[in-house]
Amino acid sequence: KQWYQRRVRGGKVHRAFLFNSVVTTTVPGSGSITINGQSYLDFFPEILSRMIVISPLRATRTLGVFDISVEVDQENPDKVNSLAHCISMSIADCIVQFNPQLKDQLAGVYRTQWRVEYKKAHKKNSRRRYPWRKR
């Protein structure tokens, strides 16, 4: 048995909540996913969060190949979707570490939805104005 470990820090920094996740994958495995000692079905009550967690496994068609154990420091239990995104990114990193050829199939997991806002006319940056002067 081989195991791969990846540490990923995730969450939305500008909203001031972060999660640290350590994912350990074991190959060959039975396809079980445990998060902090619980099954991911028990850890995430919502179906959307469960789908986010297994999305890198579905993208690479390796759903029953790995045994995945995740250790997460859960600072804010209200931010479940961000926690699921953090776990899915760390699972994707482990899959790429296992087989680098699968990185092309995981392009949607690696990309973040946040983009830099472009500069507007008559502004210093995208939103910052120049200092006001009377004349």
C-alpha positions, 0 to 999 in steps of 0.5 A: 500500500502506498499513501500520499499526504497533502496539506492545503489551506483553504477558505475565503481569505477576504471573508476572514475564515480559513480552514486547514485540511490534511488529506491522506490517501491510500492506494489501493483502497475501498473508496471510503472517505472519512473526515475527522473520524466520521464518514463524509455522509455524516459530516456533511448533512447537505447533498451539495457539500457531499457532491463538492467533496467527491467532485475531484474523484468523479472528474478523474473516474477514481471514485472507488480507488482511494481510501481518503482520511481528512483531518480538518480544523473546523473553526467555523461550523457555519461555513460548510461549503467553504470547508467542502471546497477546501477538502476537494482541493486537497483531495485533488492535490493528492490525486495529482501527486499520485498521477500527474497526468490527471491534472488536465481533468482536474482543471475545474477543481483547481480554478478559483471563481474569484477574479481581479477587478479591472481598473475603472475610468477616473479611479485610482484602482478598481474602486479607490477614488483619487483624493477629493480637492476643491480646485 
